[in-house]
Amino acid sequence: MEEINNLALLRFQNTEILWATLIIPILFLGYFFNRKRKLIQLQKFGDLELIEKLTPDASKTRPLLKFSLYNAALLMLIFSLARPQAGSEIEVDTGDGRQIVIALDVSNSMMAEDIKPNRLEKAKLLIADILRKNAKDRTALVVFAGEAYIQIPLSSNFHNPDLFLSAINPNMIPVQGTNIADAIDLSINVFDKTTDEGKIIIILSDGENHENESIEKAKNAADLGIIISTIGMGKQSAVPIPEENGEYKKDRNGNIVLTKLNPTLLTDVANAGNGMYFSAGNISSDLRNIQKQLDKVDTADSKIEMKKYKDLFYIFIFAAMLFLLIDFMLLERKNKRLSKINLFD
């Protein structure tokens, strides 16, 4: 079996579960302590040699063997829960060579409903379609509000974008705001620095930025050969921000907080980054325009070597079942038929 031949390359996905293996030596210590205690009690009861003669079917080694089989089964189950994997294949993924970092604004203002269903959900729809239409490209996802974080590193394995996009919400970033400069800085660091071709950052935001460094950061990106395009999420008319309790967000004085799209800043950032500004409206037309921009980005043929891991938990479950089966079939007392060949003491 190929999986067994590759156990030398074994790794565990959930390594924290391996701490449970410490229970095995504890169980053995308890077993030998209990065995010693019983031996002392037997010595008080009478002569050990006489007791052995009175119980000829009793085995010294079978209980230990059965206990060892039980613990071996337990160890195999712990290994299976730790999700063992073996890397036996090198998967070569040939892409178009384009690198795309999508920076998504997840600030509270993105919950505004001036575009349906709201700014954030509309942005997720656009991102999902961008990923599907550019599946061969290496893509990363950065989320930002007052701070920026890498949600998905640069990869070409976005098999189900809706799955991870559904978990994105404003609560995932504790510091609120719209720090586009921080998002640009982090996005630049995400790119593969071994090649200078085909790098583009797409920022989806309402542009309610309260710092002045974003344009300068976009210029720095352009100097590195990185294109920055922006997509404005929202409309220029002020609207309230819904909260989870059904009410609208208010300031310290109890006034309803209003938000509106800032296309000027987003246009300036795109111009500084040698890119284009798009205003989110109709998804179909948005995607056509965005795709045209992406298709203009220089590409380079690339080959990415990736270690492909295969789950092997079932091998350990099978081993655990085998140990338990042997344990079940093995009696603690001596087998009269086998005693003649002295297989067990």
Secondary structure by P-SEA (a helix, b strand, c coil): ccccccccccccccccccccaaaaaaaaaaaaaaaaaaaaaaaaaccaaaaaaacccccccaaaaaaaaaaaaaaaaaaaaaccccccbbbbbbcccbbbbbbbbbccccccccccccaaaaaaaaaaaaaaaacccbbbbbbbccccccccccccccccaaaaaaaccccccccccccaaaaaaaaaaacccccccbbbbbbbccccccccaaaaaaaaaaaacbbbbbbbcccccbbbbbcccccccccccccbbbbbbcaaaaaaaaaaacbbbbbcccaaaaaaaaaaaaaacbbbbbbbbbbbbbbcaaaaaaaaaaaaaaaaacccccccccccccccc
